[in-house]
């Protein structure tokens, strides 16, 4: 769905869904990049690893849209993956809706045709909107850049751990993830 007039949040959420995934950016429905093979492998790997880690303490979403604000305007990004704890999204709130609260973690995987710079800007917007961590995954460089709200991003490779305070006991290295995905 591509429009020339600005959409409200409700118009975007109520619009019929077509064959493409769209994000609401500055009142426009923007088609999201179509994932390729390596992207798919990484998304599945992250999904399985995070789901096994979080058990019943939260929820892992694969291409689950999130209702946020960007520059004071409604913003509905569709991250490749997200993790939100039961503290932020109580399990008794079980609606078929866009994620109504900022998740603890958003993962974006760079696809062919996307640039690190564009996704780094998006990562900064996620942080400003209340997301605690953003992982920007580069399958070519076999790296994960971790964005924090209170310090500069850090690029991790090989044996660097992804353990942090928002994912306690999630002990895995960048190299482990790429091996699990069959990309190393």
C-alpha positions, 0 to 999 in steps of 0.5 A: 500500500503506497499512498500520496496523502498522509495517513493517521495512525488509525487509518494505517492500522485499519487499512487492508493488508496486501502482499507487502509489509508496510511501516508508517513513517511521517504519515506515509505507508512505506513498503519494507524491504523484502528479506532474502535467504541469509536474512531469513536464516538469521531471523529464524536463529534469533527467534529460536534462541530468544524464544528458548531463553525467555520461556514464559517471561516475555514474548518474541515477535517476528515482524511484529509492528510496534506503535511508537512516536518519532519526532512527535508523530505516530510511527509504526516500524516493523522490526525484523524481531523484537523481545518484550517482557511480561513486565511491559506487556502483561500476558493477560493483555492478549489482543491481536494488535501492533505491539502497544509498548516499546520492547526491550530489544529490537533486532534489525537485519541488514538486507541487500539494498539497505545501508548500515547508515539508514538502519543506524538512524532507525536504531537511534529513533527506536532508542528515542522512542523508548526501546532499550537495546537495538541490535543491527545485524550485518550478515556480510561482516558477520557482526552485530552492532549494539545501540544503547540509549546512554553510550555509543554503539558497539560493534561485536564480532566472533567471540564477543558476548551479547549478554546484557542487563535487559537479557539476563542469562542470555549467554551467546556470542556473535560467532555462535549466532552466525554458526547456528544460522549456517553462515560461518 
